[in-house]
């Protein structure tokens, strides 16, 4: 597995679950490289690299986790899909229809045995995404979404009850 971006959510919420599942952590890249080194060391990544391209181009990476700023999600997901890699994208998948179309076009061009794995509620909600899912004969996407449980907002100062 390769990871692009390692903001707070990736090491706190995603990587522990992947580690528990026994995923082989291969490479991680961040904008500065400093957090890639720190998170990479903490989770046992083989490489901490300085660019997303290095993660995307690595032959031994078959799953790419995109945990960057929102404006990079669609572009990186499309690039990974064009390299026939599975993709896990923290939501939102795309910020607009143009970005979503790019991701859908990348998925449409996948090799028959490959499929993308996208986590985002936008795909199910957008009509182009829905039409694509309905028209394909192979699973191109798994659309997962997370909803916050109802209840009072918690702050750092609030006590658990």
C-alpha positions in Angstrom: 0.0 0.0 0.0 1.1 3.5 -0.7 -0.1 6.6 1.1 -0.2 10.2 -0.3 -0.7 12.7 2.5 -0.5 12.0 6.2 -2.5 14.7 7.9 -4.1 14.1 11.2 -6.9 11.8 10.1 -4.7 9.4 8.1 -2.4 8.3 11.0 -5.1 8.6 13.6 -8.0 6.8 11.9 -7.0 5.0 8.7 -3.6 3.5 9.2 -4.4 1.7 12.4 -7.2 -0.1 10.7 -5.1 -1.0 7.7 -2.3 -2.2 10.1 -4.8 -4.4 12.0 -5.9 -5.9 8.7 -2.3 -6.8 7.9 -1.7 -4.5 5.0 1.9 -4.3 3.8 2.9 -0.6 4.1 5.2 0.2 1.2 5.6 3.9 0.6 4.3 7.2 2.0 4.6 10.7 0.6 3.8 14.1 2.1 4.3 17.7 0.9 7.2 18.4 3.3 8.5 14.9 3.7 9.0 15.4 7.5 5.6 13.9 8.4 6.1 11.1 5.8 9.2 10.1 7.7 7.6 10.3 11.1 4.4 8.5 10.1 6.3 6.0 8.0 8.6 5.1 10.9 5.7 4.8 13.3 3.7 2.4 11.1 6.6 0.5 9.5 6.5 1.8 5.9 9.4 0.6 3.7 9.9 4.0 2.1 9.2 7.7 3.0 9.3 9.5 -0.4 9.1 13.1 -1.4 6.4 13.1 -4.1 3.1 11.5 -5.0 4.5 10.4 -8.3 6.9 8.1 -6.5 4.1 6.4 -4.7 2.0 6.1 -7.9 4.8 4.8 -10.0 6.0 2.1 -7.5 5.4 -1.4 -8.9 4.8 -3.0 -5.5 2.0 -0.6 -4.6 -1.4 -1.9 -5.6 -3.5 0.3 -3.3 -3.1 4.0 -3.0 -4.6 5.9 0.0 -5.2 9.6 -0.8 -5.2 11.7 2.4 -4.2 15.1 1.0 -6.0 18.4 0.8 -9.4 18.2 -0.8 -8.3 20.0 -4.0 -5.9 17.1 -4.8 -8.3 14.2 -4.2 -9.8 13.8 -7.7 -6.5 14.3 -9.5 -4.6 11.8 -7.5 -7.4 9.3 -7.6 -7.6 9.5 -11.4 -3.8 9.2 -11.7 -3.8 6.1 -9.5 -6.7 4.5 -11.5 -4.9 5.2 -14.7 -2.1 3.1 -13.3 -4.6 0.3 -12.5 -4.2 0.7 -8.8 -6.9 0.4 -6.2 -7.8 3.7 -4.6 -9.0 4.7 -1.2 -9.9 8.4 -1.1 -10.9 10.3 2.0 -14.0 12.4 1.1 -14.7 14.4 -0.9 -13.8 12.5 -4.0 -14.3 15.5 -6.2 -15.0 19.2 -5.7 -16.9 19.6 -8.9 -18.4 17.8 -11.9 -15.2 18.3 -14.0 -13.1 16.6 -11.4 -15.6 13.8 -11.0 -15.8 13.2 -14.8 -12.0 12.9 -14.8 -12.1 10.2 -12.1 -15.0 8.4 -13.9 -13.1 8.5 -17.2 -10.0 7.0 -15.5 -12.1 4.2 -14.0 -13.8 3.5 -17.4 -10.3 2.8 -18.9 -9.3 0.2 -16.3 -7.9 -3.1 -17.4 -10.6 -5.8 -17.0 -9.0 -7.5 -14.0 -8.5 -4.2 -12.1 -10.9 -2.1 -10.2 -10.8 1.1 -8.1 -11.8 1.3 -4.6 -13.1 4.8 -3.8 -14.4 6.0 -0.4 -16.7 8.9 -0.9 -20.3 9.7 -0.5 -20.3 12.2 -3.5 -20.1 9.3 -6.0 -23.4 7.9 -5.0 -25.1 11.3 -4.8 -23.9 12.6 -8.2 -25.9 11.5 -11.3 -22.8 11.0 -13.6 -21.4 8.7 -11.0 -24.7 6.9 -10.6 -25.0 6.4 -14.4 -21.5 5.1 -14.6 -22.1 2.6 -11.8 -25.3 1.4 -13.4 -23.8 1.0 -16.9 -20.7 -1.0 -15.9 -20.7 -4.7 -15.8 -17.7 -5.0 -13.5 -17.3 -3.4 -10.1 -15.4 -0.2 -10.8 -16.1 1.5 -7.5 -17.2 0.6 -4.0 -18.8 3.7 -2.6 -18.5 4.0 1.2 -19.7 6.9 3.3 -19.3 7.8 6.9 -22.0 9.6 8.8 -21.4 11.3 12.1 -23.5 9.8 14.9 -26.1 12.2 16.2 -25.4 13.7 19.6 -23.9 16.7 21.3 -20.7 18.3 19.9 -17.7 17.5 21.9 -14.8 19.9 22.5 -11.4 19.2 24.0 -12.8 20.7 27.2 -15.9 18.7 27.5 -16.0 15.7 29.8 -17.1 12.3 28.8 -20.3 11.1 30.4 
